[in-house]
Amino acid sequence: MPSNMAFHDLTEHQIAPPEAKSLLGLGSKFIVTPETTTGSLEKNFQRIQRDFHLSVYFASDCDDDLNIWTGTDNDRDNRSKLYVKSKWTPTDLDVPSWAARRIGKFKRQVQKLFKKRKATSNLLPYQQEMMDLLLNHPELLFPETDKGLGPCAVTYSQYVEDCLKHLCNKDCYRQLTEEEAKAAAKALSESIEIWVRRHRKKIGGHAAGFILNHMAENSLNPFGQFYILYKIRKGKKDNAWPTRPVCSDVTSLPHGLGKWINEMLIPIAQRQKSYFKDSFELKRRLDELILPPNALIFTCDATAMYTNIRTEDALREISKYLREIEDTIKHVDVEILIEALELVFKSNYFKLGDTFWHQTSGTAMGTPPAPAWATIFFALYEEILIPKLSSTIPFYLRFIDDGIGIWLMDEDPAIAQAQFEQFQQEMDNWFGLEWSFTDLATSVNFMDLTISIVNGRIETTLFEKAQNLYLYIPPHSSHPKDADANIKQFASRLTLRGHKPDDLLPIFTRAEKNAAEYLKRCSTTRSELPHKKSTSSERQLFYHIQFHPEDPPSKEIQRVWRETVSHPEGEPELSTMENQFKQKVGKSKLVVAYSRPLNLRNRFTVRDIHCRGRAVSEYLVE
């Protein structure tokens, strides 16, 4: 059992039971062992049977048929994720008899391994009682904190009121009646359908099908879900915890179109001079710097960037920019993209409890294209501002709403400070966006890194947020044991979570070896690794099953595969067999692909509070 069990009690009088840490302290990713082991494998078998029959039927061409992709050429790097998987399944008559016989035998032998029975819980009795109590608590909710700093406890009224602080901002949101919301959703659905049918040839059949399929799946409940994250790292403001508004649009009508927009915008966002992908790229670029003695570092943070990006301003400026660079954009028709931007960013309809809302201005965090949209929007101003200050700011990068730069100080400290203050004022001159800055310094915290100037070079170490509870997954969580191989946190904190040092040593030793081998490779070889991994996975068949720690291990399933399908005794190997068209089948490797049961975050989700406490609408009439 972990020794650092904790959660953040954000209720006004700390009314959450202290004993709740015995459960919440396991961490939001902790998986409670399902009550019974796996019994029937019929659904699992239907999927592997279909994939196996497809791989035999199409033989050498099976990769393309199992993984439909969009594009205008055979460049597999351009594969899109926007497609609707084909439901066509070969029958036993469409494949050779040996294929149906082998996969049938695999089914029978694997099923013998799995028996449904009562499982041993990985929760102690008092933890199970606590989970039942908290899940049915009449007053408390347990949302996530911003930046992954651990679970927290708030009252239902506190949560609703904190949500309404955002939604009652009439400059950004408008409340709708249920009838108005449904009428707006119907009109939006018709508009997206018209857009798809008008531009089907240019966006591609797979993308069109993907967008329409998502609309059909979400048609019965066509609204996004509004929720908030508590920003505890910034402390209370005006005696209340600040929150970050998020709108999960996975269930909304324009979600599919938003995914398409995101694919189109990402290459444009990546070409911006201030863009960097992640902290690894940031560190690489910082390591290249050689700085003079008068160099200092600053960071900046946009205040509520998504909310404060006014929709009409952003649409106008981004559309103008897209038309200016139209000749350099080869992957999308600019006018079609602009039409799609208007549809998505003007049509954010969502629910909170029993209330319906329309975001009239601002960008919804949670919408797929929001990060690329925000990146491009402010980059348009950076292209004007930063070059004018190139003698003072030789280095500047931004990750959405977080920026970092190097400032070269004037010999006169007063002049240098005045110049820096002038720069801060100019940063605020772009359509209402406001930025907060750190003081110029030799060391700053940014992107989970502590970045320091030492003898003209940049040195970095990991930055640890004070409020982080470090609730790493304990070893008795119902995760596949292979997941331990991906743990890269500090051994000392893992030990606090119940992991044994003797178990951790080989993992860290292997990780150190892998890291050393990776760093020896040149940058070109490193960039090719994800593609090699992708193409390698395409030569495999996947047996999908939900993980249960008391089920037979994956090696037993793979053993049965070898004995019945790929290398059956007394029969030719699968790779040498031919299909009905006399083509070699080839594929022989089976990967057991585990899905996970619900974790604590799923069980305590606050994305739908429809049936919790008073109706949200009652808070609006007080």
N, C-alpha and C positions, 0 to 999 in steps of 0.2 A: 504494500500500500504506500502511495507517495507520502512524503512528510511535509511538503509545502502545499497544503490544501487551503485555498482561499478563493474569494470572489469579492467584487466591489459592491458594497451596500450603499446605494445612492438615495435611498428613501430618506425623507426629511428627519425622521427620528430613529433611524436605523432599526426599523421594525422587522426586517427579514430575520428569520430564526438563524442564530449563529451556526446551528448544526447543519444548515444548508451547505456549508463548505465541504461536508463529507461527500456530497454528490457533485455540486458545481465545481468543486476543487479538482475533480477528475479531468476537467477541461472539456470544451465544447466539442472536440473531435472524438471523445471517448464513446465507444460503441458498446451498448449493453448486449450481452449474449442473448440471441433469440431463445424463446422458451423451449422450442423443440428443434431437433436436428432436421436436416433435409430428408424428405420422403420421396414423393414422386418426382421424377426428372422429365416428365413428358414435354413440358414447355421448353426445357433446356435442349432436349433431344431434337425437337422440331427445328430449332435454329441451326444446330450443327449439321443435321441431315440436309437441310436446304443448302447451306454453304458448301458442304462436301459434294452434293450433287451438282451444284453450279461449277465447282472447281473441276469436276470430271467432265461435265458437258462442254465447257468452254476450253478446257485443257490449258494450252499455252497462253490463251487470251483471257484467262479467268481473272487476272488482277483488275483489268479494266471493267469487267462485268460485275465483279463483286463490289467495286468501289467506283461508282459512277462519278464522273467529274465534268466540270464545265471548262471550256477553253476553245481556242481556235486552232491549236496545233498540238503536237505530241510532247511538248515540254512539260514534264511531270512536276517541275517546280512551280508551275502556274496553276496547279490543281486548286479548285475552289471547294470549300466545305458546303456550299449552297447547292444541295441537291436533295431530291426525295428518293429514298432507296426503293429500288424496284421490288415489287411483291411477287413477281413471277417466280415460280418454283418448278423445276423439272420433276416430272413424275418418275416412278420406277421404270416406266416404259421408255423414258427419254435417255436413260443411262444404261450402261451394260449391266447384266445381271450380277456380275461380281461386285459392283459398287453397292447395289442395294443389299446384297447379302452381307458384305463386310460391315457396313454402317449399322445394319440391323443387329448383327452379332455384338457390335460395340455397345449398342443401347442395352441389350439384355445383360451383358456382363457388368456394365457400369451400374445399372440399377440394382444388381445384387449387392453392391458395396454400400448402398445408401438405405438406411432404415429409419423411419420416423420414430423418435423416442424423446422423452423428457430430458432436457439438457440441464447441466449444472450452471447456476447463475454466477456471473462474475461480480455481482453486487452482494454485499453483506446484507442480512435481513434489515438492519436499521437504515441502510442506504436505499433499499427498495421501498421501505415505508416513507422515506424522505422524498423520493421521486414521486410517489403517489400523492403525497401531501402537496408538493410544489406544483405539480401539473394541474391539480384541482383547486389551487389556492384561490379564494374569492377576491383577494386584493392585489396579489403580487404578479408581476411579469418579470421575465428574465431575458432581456434583449442583449445583443452584443455591444461591446464598446468599439469605438473607432480605432483604427490601426491595430486591431487584433490584440488588445491589452487584457483580454479575459472577459468572462461573463459578469453581468451586474444585475442587481435587483432594484426595481422601481415599483411604485404602486400603479395600478391600472389608471387611476385618475391623473397621476403625475405624467404617465406616458401619453395619454390622450391630450392633455393640456399642452405638453411639449410639442406634440405633432401640430396642434392647432396654432401654436405661435408662428409656425411657418405658413400654414395654409390660410390664415386670416390676413396675410399680407396681400391686399387687393391689387398691388402693382404686379404681382406674379401669378396669383391664383384666383379662380372664380368658382364658387360653389354652384353645382347644377342639381336640379331635381332628377330623380331617377328617369323620368320620361325624357327630359332634355338630354341626359347622358346617353340613353339608348338611341335617341334620334341622331345624336352626333356620331355615335358609333356606326350606325347604319349608313350615314352619309359618307363617313370615312372609308368604310368597307367598299362602297360603290366607287369612290374616287381611286382607291388603290387598284381595284379590279380594272378600271378604265386605263390607268397608267400602265399596268402590266400588259394588257392586251394591245395597247397602242405601241409599246416598245419591246414586245416579246422577241422579235428577231434580233434586236441589237443587244439586249441584255442576256439572251440565250435561253433556250427552253428549260434547262435545269434550274436556273435561277428563278425563272418565272414560276415554275412548278413549286419550288421551295417557298416562295412568298405566298402564293395562293394556298398552299397546303397549311402553312402556319395560320393564315386567316381562318381557314375552315376549322382547324383544331381549336381555335380560341373564340369561335363565334358565339358559343353559349354563354361565356363569361368574358366579354371582350375588353376588360379593363385591367390596367396595371394595379399593383398593390403598393401603397405608400407606407413607408416605415422610417424610423430614425435610428441613428447610431449615437451613442453618448461619447462626447469628446472629453474624456476625463483628464487627458494629458495637459489640457489648458486650464484646468481648475474651474471653480465656479465663477460665474459672471452675473452680477446683480442678484446674488443669492440663488442662482439656478445653474444647473449643469448645461453647458452649450451642447447642441446636437447637430448632426449632419443629416439633412433630408435625403432620402433615397427613394426612387420609384422603380420597383422591379417590374419591367415591362414584358417579362417572359410570357405572361398570359394575355397580353394586349394584342390588338389587331395589327398594329404596324411593326411588331417585333421582327417578322421575317424581312420586311423592307429595310428596317434598321440594320439588320445583319448585312444585307447587300450594300447599303451605304457605307458601312464600316469597312468592308473589303475594298471599296472604291477610294475611300478617304485615306486609309493607312499609307499607301505609297506616297500620297501627296504630303501627308504630315511628316513622313520620314525624310523628305527632301529639304525640310526647313533647317536652317543653319543652327538653330538653338536646340534641335531635337537630339535626344539620346534615349536609347531603348530601356536601359536598366542600370542598376548600380555597378554591374560588371563593366559595362561600356564606359560609365562615368569614371571608374577607377583607372581603366586603361588610358583614357584621354588625359586624366590628371597626371598620371605617371609620366607622360611625355613632356610635361611642362618643365622649363628651366626659367626660374623667376629672378628678377633683380631684387636688391635689398629693400626697395621701397614698396614691395608688393604686399597687399593684404587681401583677405577674403571677405566676401559678404554673401548672405543668402536673402532671398525674398519669398514671400508667401502671399498669394492672392487671397483676398477676403471673400469667402463664399463665391468662388469664381463661377461655378455653374449657374447658380441662381442669378448672379449679376451680369451674365452675358445676355443682354437684351436680344430677343429673338429677331426682331426686325432689323436691328443694326447688324447682327451677325450674318443674317441671310444676305443683306445687301452687300456687305464687304467681301464675304467669301465668294458670292456669286461673281462679283466684279473681278476678283482675283482669278477664279477658275477660267473666266473668259479671256483674261490676259495671257494665261499660260496654256491656253487650249491646244496650241500647236505642239506642245511638248508632252501632252497627255495622250497616251496611246491605248490605255486599257478601258476607257469609258467615254461615252458621249457626254460632253459637259452639260448640255442643255437638259438631257435626261436626268443627270445627277442633280441638277439644280431643282428640277420639278420634284424629285424624291425628297430632297432636303426640306422643301416647303411642306410636303405632306407629313413628314415625321415630326419635325420640330415645331409645327403649329398644332399638332394633334395629340398632345399628351393628355389622355383622359384616364383617370384612375380612381380608386376607391380607398377610403379609410373607414373601416367598419361599415356602417349603413349609410355613409355619405359619399357623394360623387363630386369630382372636381375636374377642372380644366386648367392646365398650366398655360397662362396667357403670355408669359414672358419668362425668359430664363431657360436653362438647359437642365433636363432631368438627369440627375446622376442615377445610373442604372440602365440608361438607354445605350445600346451597343456603340453607336458612333460618337457618343459624348466626348470621350477622351481625344479622339482625332479632331473633332470639331473645335474643341477648346484650344488644342495645340495650334491649329492653323490660324484661328481667329486672332490670338495675341501675337503670333509670329509675324502677321502683317504689319503690326506696329513696331515690333523689334527690328524688322528689316529697315525701318526708317530711323529709329532711335539709336541702336547700338553702333552702327557704322560711324555715326557722327562722333562717338566717344571712343573710337578704336585706340587712340593714344593713351586713354585712361583705363579702358576696359578691354584688355587684350584677350580675355577669355570669358565666355558667358554661355551657359547652357540652362535649359529649363525642362522639367518633367511635369507637364500639364500646368499645375498651379504652384510649383516649387522651383525657384530659380537659384542659380549659384554663379558667382563671377569673381574674377580677380581685379582688384582696383590698385592702380599705381598712384601712390601718394605724391602730391606736390611737396616741394621742400618746405613750404610754409604750411604748418598744420591748420591754420585758420582758413586758408584758401582751399586746402584739401577737403575740409569739413563742409565748407560752403558748396563746393562742387558736388560732393556726395549728396547733400540735401537737395540741390537743384535736380540731380538725376532722379531722386526719389519722387519729386514733384512731377517730373516729366513722365515717369512710369504710370502715374495716375491719370494721364491725359488721353486715355483710350476708352471712350464710350462708357464711362462710369466705373470701370474696374479700378479697385484700390489694392495697393500692395503694402505689406508691412515688412520692414527690413531689420536685419540684425546689424549691430555696430560693426564697423570695420575691425578685423581682428586677424591674428595669425592662426587661429583655430576655430572651427565651427562644426556644428552637428548638422548633417544633411543626408537624407536617404539612408538612414540607419548606419551612417558612417561618421566617425569623427575625423575631420579633414584638417591637416595642419601643414604649415609651411616650415620646413626645417632645412636650413642651409641652402635655400634656393630651390629645393625640390618639395614635392608633395608627399606626405606620408599619411596613411589611413589606418584606422583601427575600427572595430565594430562599436557602434554607439548603442548603449543599452538604456531604454526608457525607464525612468524610475517607477512608473506605474505598471510596468509589465509583470504579470504574475508568473510567466514562464511555465505555463501549464502544458508541458510536453506530454505526448500520449504515453500513459503508463503501460507496462508490458502485459497487464492482464486485460487490456481492451481487446475486443473481438476483431482485431485486424489480422490479415495474413502475416505470418512471421517474416516473410520476405520484405515487408514494408520497413522492418528495422534497418535494412541495408541502405535506406535513403535518409536516415536520420543524420543530420549534420550539426546538431547543436553541441553545446559544451558538455563534456562527460560529467562534470560535477553536478550540473543541473539535472542531467538525465538520471544520475544516481539518486537525487532527491525525489525523483518521480518513481523510484522503485526498480530501476534497471540495475543489474548486477555488473560490477566492474569486469568480471571475467567474461561476461557476454559482450560488453562494449569494446573490449580491447581488439578482438579480430575485426570488428566493424570499422573502427577508426584506423587500424593498420591498413586495411584494404582501401579505405577512402584516401588515405595519404598516398598510397601507391598509385591509385587511379589519378589523383590530382597531379602528381609528379609526371606521370606519363602524358597527361593532357597538356601540361605546360611546355613539354618538350616539343610538341607539334607546332608547326608554323601556323599563322593565322588562316591561311587558305585551307589547310587540312582541317582545322577546327571548324570552319564554316561549313565544310562538307559533311561533318558528322551527323547533324540532324537529318540530312537527306538520305545518307546511307542507312540510318536507323529506320527511316520511313519506308524505304524500298525493301529493307529486310523484313519489316513487319508484313508487307504485302505478300510475302512468300510463305505465310503461315496461316493456319486455320485456328480459329478461336472457339473454345468451348466455354460459354458464358454460364456462370453459376454464382449465386450469392454465397459469400463465405460464412462458414460456421466452424468454430474451432474444434468441434467434436465430430465433424464430418471426416470421411477419409481424406488424406492429404492429396495434393495435386499429383504427386509422383505416382500414386496408385491409378489415377485416371489416365495418366500418360502411359503407364505400363499396359493397361487394357487396350489403349489405342495402338500401341506397338504390336500387341499380340493378336489383335483382331482386324486392324486396318492397314497399318504401314508395313509391318513385317510379320504376317501370320505364318506360323510354322507350316512348312511343307508347301507354301505358295510363293509366287514371285513377289518381290517388294513392290510397294505402291508406285514408286517412282518409275518403274519399268512397265507398268500397266498402260493399256491404251483405251481411249474412249471409243464411241461409236463411229468417230470420224478418223480412226487410226492415228490419233495424236497422243503423244506421251503425256501422262497425267502430271508427273513431277512432284507436286506438293506432298510432303509427308510429315511435316512437323506440326504438332498440336501444342497450342498454348492455352493453359487453363486461365481464363480471364475472370478474376473475381470482382463482383460488385459488393458493395458493403450494405449492411442493414442501417437503420436509422441511427444517427449519433445524437448526442445530447443537444446539439444546436438544432437539429431537425425537430426533436421532441418539444423544445421550448420556444419554437419560432413565434415571432410576433407579427409576421407578415399578414396574417388574417386574424384580426381581433373581433370579428363579427359577433361572436357569441360570448365575449368576456365582459362581465360587468355591465354598467349602464350603456345604453346606445350612445354612440359618438354624437349623434344629432342632438341629444339632450344637452350636451355641453355647449352647443351653439346658441341655445335659446336662454341661457342664464343671464 
